């Protein structure tokens, strides 16, 4: 099958792969195909299970808490949205709602429709577009990030009260495991080929290509819609440079309030304690939860710094192109794309911890004023990574094909 790499634009033919085998781009090492042993059946089963379990995970009791068996509290994942909406700016509340529940649910539903139609030979309209939408939601669907944030919030709340897991927590753990398993076992190239097969020969001249499903199209021109997924063929990726640069430029000044203001405020009988990102690291380490402190330090500080510096370097190399190091920079982009979701752990810790410790007048945790700018910093970096096209580095360096 003939595939045009979405990262560097190289068109190449790869043979039919045996089960368990992978194929990488000969120029930039991008993973082009992985023929998983489970095919699409495991991913279909995972999507179906997620669609069933996720509503229970969101609306069933998540955690319960008590202080000296005198006062009792109970939290649900959906209650975090309500608490954040009341305490801080509403975009943070809706962001948590979408990333923790709506996007994972929508992605599972779209996968269920596509994989189910292929497995049982149902005919649904625009199947390629539906699968493209499910893949677009991959970066924005964050059950794994929410789970890590929930673990950190569990340890943080455990400093103030005795905390126990409830049914909603176990359901969300299952959703996360199923989401990871479904992603690892999904044969994306097999799904694309089942929707519409790739051509089996290398074109004699330049052919239009899709940078979403990586299909090489022989009978259409640049600007036409891809016959498989509906995206534009050979779209003008230079238009993405300015929005990506603007997103990075907007994120940098927001770092000051994000890291100087408190992300959590603890209102106790003895006084009000405000914790910044660094203060939360210190608090967890002082109370013996140094593993959680390392998670907060790496996810909340190290990764955003690496992301901003890395993106600035990549954008600079688009403006001042250089052939040397193209492969290294393309690999760096893929690393940035894999890591970008994890800084969301930090604002999500505040979102999940707030409804756990909600004993007004005794002990109360609320999301601080720094949680919203930190959320926006990470969201803007995610948007910049999503908008940036590594193929633009190859084009400006004269290595587009």
C-alpha positions in Angstrom: 0.0 0.0 0.0 1.2 3.5 -0.8 1.3 6.0 2.1 2.3 9.7 2.1 3.8 10.5 5.5 1.9 13.3 7.3 5.1 14.5 9.1 7.6 14.8 6.2 5.5 14.3 3.0 7.5 11.3 1.7 5.4 8.9 -0.4 6.4 5.3 0.0 5.1 1.8 -0.6 5.0 -0.6 2.4 4.1 -4.3 2.0 1.3 -6.2 3.7 2.4 -6.5 7.4 2.2 -9.8 9.4 0.4 -9.6 12.7 2.4 -7.7 15.3 4.6 -5.9 12.7 5.0 -2.2 12.3 6.2 0.0 9.4 8.0 3.4 9.8 8.6 6.2 7.4 12.0 5.7 5.8 12.8 9.4 6.1 11.5 10.7 9.5 10.7 7.4 11.4 7.0 8.2 11.9 4.9 5.1 12.6 2.9 4.6 9.4 1.2 1.3 10.2 1.0 -1.2 13.0 -0.8 -4.5 12.3 -2.1 -5.4 15.8 -2.9 -9.0 16.7 -6.4 -8.0 18.0 -7.3 -6.0 14.9 -10.4 -3.9 15.6 -12.4 -6.3 17.7 -10.6 -5.4 21.0 -10.9 -1.7 20.3 -14.6 -2.2 19.5 -15.2 -4.1 22.7 -13.4 -1.3 24.7 -15.4 1.4 23.0 -18.6 -0.3 23.9 -17.6 -0.9 27.5 -16.5 2.8 27.8 -19.8 4.0 26.5 -21.6 2.0 29.2 -19.2 2.6 32.2 -18.4 6.3 31.7 -21.9 7.7 32.7 -21.7 5.6 35.9 -18.1 6.9 36.6 -19.3 10.5 36.3 -22.5 10.4 38.2 -21.9 7.7 40.9 -20.1 8.6 44.1 -16.4 9.0 43.4 -14.8 9.5 46.9 -16.1 9.8 50.4 -14.3 11.7 53.2 -14.6 12.1 56.9 -12.8 14.1 59.6 -12.5 12.1 62.9 -15.8 10.4 62.1 -17.5 13.7 63.0 -18.4 15.2 59.6 -18.8 13.3 56.4 -18.7 14.2 52.7 -19.1 12.6 49.3 -18.0 13.7 45.9 -18.9 12.9 42.3 -16.9 13.6 39.2 -19.8 15.8 37.9 -19.8 17.8 41.2 -16.3 19.0 40.3 -17.8 20.9 37.4 -20.3 22.6 39.7 -17.8 23.5 42.3 -15.3 24.9 39.8 -18.1 26.9 38.1 -19.0 28.5 41.5 -15.5 29.1 42.7 -13.5 30.1 39.6 -14.0 31.2 36.0 -16.5 29.1 34.0 -14.2 28.2 31.1 -12.1 26.0 33.5 -15.3 24.2 34.6 -16.5 23.5 31.0 -12.9 22.5 30.0 -12.9 19.9 32.8 -16.4 18.7 31.7 -15.3 18.3 28.1 -11.9 16.7 28.7 -13.0 14.4 31.5 -16.4 13.2 30.2 -17.8 14.6 27.0 -14.9 14.1 24.7 -14.1 10.6 25.9 -17.8 9.7 25.6 -18.1 11.2 22.1 -14.9 9.5 20.9 -16.0 6.1 22.2 -19.4 6.6 20.5 -17.8 7.5 17.2 -15.4 4.5 17.4 -18.3 2.3 18.3 -20.2 3.4 15.2 -17.2 3.0 12.8 -15.8 -0.2 14.1 -19.2 -1.8 14.6 -20.2 -1.0 11.1 -17.0 -2.6 9.8 -17.3 -5.6 12.0 -21.0 -6.3 11.3 -21.0 -4.9 7.7 -23.5 -2.1 8.5 -23.6 0.8 6.1 -23.3 4.2 7.7 -22.8 7.5 5.8 -19.5 9.3 5.9 -17.7 6.5 7.8 -14.3 8.0 7.0 -15.2 11.4 8.3 -16.6 9.8 11.5 -13.3 7.9 12.1 -11.3 11.1 11.4 -13.4 13.0 14.0 -12.7 10.2 16.5 -9.0 10.5 15.8 -9.1 14.3 16.1 -10.5 13.8 19.6 -7.7 11.6 20.7 -5.5 14.5 22.0 -8.5 16.1 23.8 -9.9 13.0 25.5 -8.1 12.6 28.8 -9.4 9.8 31.1 -5.8 8.8 31.8 -4.8 12.4 32.8 -8.0 12.6 35.0 -7.1 9.4 36.7 -3.6 10.5 37.6 -5.0 13.8 38.8 -7.5 11.8 40.9 -4.7 9.8 42.5 -2.9 13.0 43.4 -6.1 14.6 44.7 -6.7 11.5 46.8 -3.3 11.9 48.5 -3.8 15.6 48.9 -7.2 15.2 50.5 -5.8 12.4 52.7 -3.7 15.1 54.5 -6.9 16.7 55.8 -9.3 13.8 56.1 -9.8 10.0 55.8 -10.7 9.4 52.2 -12.2 6.2 50.6 -12.9 5.1 47.1 -16.5 4.6 45.9 -18.1 2.9 42.8 -17.6 5.9 40.6 -13.8 5.8 41.1 -13.6 2.1 40.2 -15.7 2.7 37.1 -13.4 5.6 36.0 -10.3 3.4 36.6 -11.9 0.8 34.3 -12.7 3.4 31.7 -9.1 4.6 31.7 -7.7 1.0 31.4 -10.1 0.3 28.6 -9.2 3.6 26.8 -5.5 2.7 26.9 -6.1 -0.9 25.9 -8.3 0.2 23.0 -5.8 2.7 21.7 -2.9 0.2 21.9 -4.8 -2.6 20.1 -6.5 -0.5 17.4 -5.1 -1.1 13.9 -5.7 2.3 12.5 -4.2 1.6 9.1 -6.4 -1.5 8.9 -9.5 0.6 9.7 -8.6 3.2 7.0 -8.0 0.4 4.4 -11.3 -1.2 5.4 -13.1 2.1 4.7 -11.3 2.6 1.4 -8.1 0.8 0.4 -4.8 2.6 -0.2 -3.4 2.4 -3.8 -1.0 -0.4 -4.2 1.6 1.2 -6.4 3.9 4.2 -6.3 2.7 7.0 -8.5 4.9 8.0 -11.5 4.4 11.7 -10.7 3.5 13.8 -7.8 0.0 12.9 -6.5 -2.2 14.7 -4.1 -2.2 13.3 -0.6 -4.2 13.5 2.6 -2.3 14.5 5.8 -4.9 13.0 8.0 -5.4 9.4 6.8 -2.2 9.6 4.7 -3.9 8.4 1.5 -2.2 9.0 -1.8 -4.9 9.9 -4.3 -4.2 9.5 -8.0 -7.3 10.9 -9.6 -7.9 14.2 -7.6 -6.2 17.5 -7.5 -4.8 19.5 -4.5 -7.6 21.2 -2.6 -10.2 18.5 -3.4 -11.7 16.5 -0.6 -10.1 13.2 0.4 -12.3 10.4 -0.9 -11.7 8.5 2.3 -11.8 10.9 5.3 -13.1 14.1 3.7 -10.1 16.3 4.6 -8.5 18.6 2.1 -5.8 17.1 -0.1 -2.4 18.9 -0.1 -3.9 21.7 2.0 -2.0 24.9 2.6 -0.3 24.2 5.9 1.5 27.6 5.8 -1.7 29.1 7.1 -1.2 27.2 10.4 2.1 28.9 11.3 0.7 32.2 12.5 -2.1 30.7 14.7 0.5 28.3 16.3 2.9 31.2 17.0 0.0 33.3 18.4 -1.0 30.4 20.8 2.5 30.2 22.1 2.8 33.9 22.4 -0.4 34.1 24.4 0.7 31.3 26.7 4.0 32.9 27.8 2.6 35.9 29.7 0.0 33.7 31.4 2.8 31.7 33.0 3.3 34.5 35.5 -0.1 34.4 37.2 -0.3 30.6 36.7 2.8 29.9 38.8 2.8 32.8 41.2 -0.9 32.6 42.2 -2.3 29.7 44.3 -3.9 26.8 42.5 -5.5 25.5 45.8 -6.7 27.4 48.8 -7.2 25.4 52.1 -9.5 27.2 54.5 -9.0 25.6 57.9 -9.9 26.4 61.5 -6.3 27.5 62.1 -6.1 29.8 59.1 -6.1 30.0 55.3 -3.3 28.2 53.5 -2.7 29.0 49.8 -0.6 26.6 47.7 1.0 27.5 44.4 2.3 24.7 42.1 5.6 24.7 43.9 3.8 25.0 47.3 1.8 21.9 46.4 5.0 20.0 45.6 6.5 21.1 49.0 3.3 20.2 50.9 3.1 16.7 49.4 6.8 16.1 50.1 6.6 17.3 53.7 3.7 15.0 54.4 5.4 11.9 53.0 3.7 11.8 49.6 6.9 12.6 47.7 5.8 10.4 44.7 2.9 12.8 44.2 5.2 15.8 44.6 7.4 14.4 41.8 4.3 14.0 39.6 3.2 17.6 40.2 6.8 18.9 39.6 7.3 17.1 36.4 3.8 17.5 35.0 3.2 21.1 36.2 6.6 22.7 35.7 9.1 20.6 33.7 6.8 19.5 30.8 5.3 23.0 30.1 8.8 24.5 30.1 10.0 21.8 27.6 6.9 22.3 25.5 7.3 26.1 25.2 11.1 26.0 24.5 10.6 23.1 22.0 7.7 24.8 20.2 9.7 28.1 19.9 12.6 26.2 18.4 10.4 24.4 15.9 8.7 27.7 14.9 12.0 29.4 14.6 13.3 26.7 12.3 10.2 27.2 10.1 11.0 30.9 9.8 14.8 30.2 9.4 14.9 26.8 7.7 17.8 24.4 7.8 18.1 20.9 6.3 20.4 19.6 9.0 18.5 18.2 11.9 15.1 17.9 10.2 14.6 14.3 11.5 15.6 15.3 15.0 13.2 18.2 15.0 10.4 16.0 13.7 11.0 13.4 16.4 11.0 16.3 18.9 7.5 17.4 17.7 6.2 13.9 18.2 7.6 13.8 21.7 5.9 17.2 22.5 2.6 15.9 21.1 2.8 12.8 23.3 3.6 14.8 26.5 1.3 17.8 26.0 -1.8 16.5 27.7 0.0 15.6 31.0 0.3 19.1 32.5 -3.5 19.2 32.7 -3.0 16.9 35.8 -2.3 20.0 37.9 -5.5 22.1 37.4 -7.4 18.8 37.4 -6.0 18.0 40.9 -7.6 21.2 42.2 -10.8 20.4 40.4 -11.1 16.9 41.9 -9.9 17.8 45.4 -12.3 20.7 45.9 -15.5 18.7 46.3 -13.8 16.0 48.4 -12.9 18.4 51.3 -15.9 20.6 51.6 -16.5 21.1 55.3 -17.3 24.8 55.6 -16.0 26.3 58.8 -13.8 23.3 59.6 -11.7 22.4 56.5 -12.4 23.4 52.9 -10.4 23.1 49.8 -11.2 25.4 46.8 -9.6 26.0 43.5 -7.3 29.0 43.7 -7.0 32.0 41.3 -3.9 30.4 39.7 -5.8 27.3 38.5 -7.6 29.2 35.6 -4.5 30.8 34.0 -2.6 27.5 34.4 -5.5 25.7 32.6 -5.3 28.3 29.8 -1.5 28.0 29.5 -1.8 24.3 29.0 -4.8 24.6 26.7 -2.9 27.1 24.5 0.2 24.9 24.3 -2.0 22.0 23.3 -3.6 24.2 20.6 -0.2 25.2 19.4 1.0 21.6 19.2 -2.2 20.7 17.4 -1.8 23.5 14.9 1.9 23.1 14.2 2.7 21.1 11.1 6.1 19.4 11.1 5.8 19.0 7.3 6.2 22.8 7.1 9.8 22.4 8.3 10.5 20.1 5.4 8.8 22.3 2.9 10.7 25.5 3.9 13.9 23.5 3.9 13.2 22.3 0.3 12.6 18.7 1.3 8.8 18.5 0.9 8.8 15.3 -1.3 
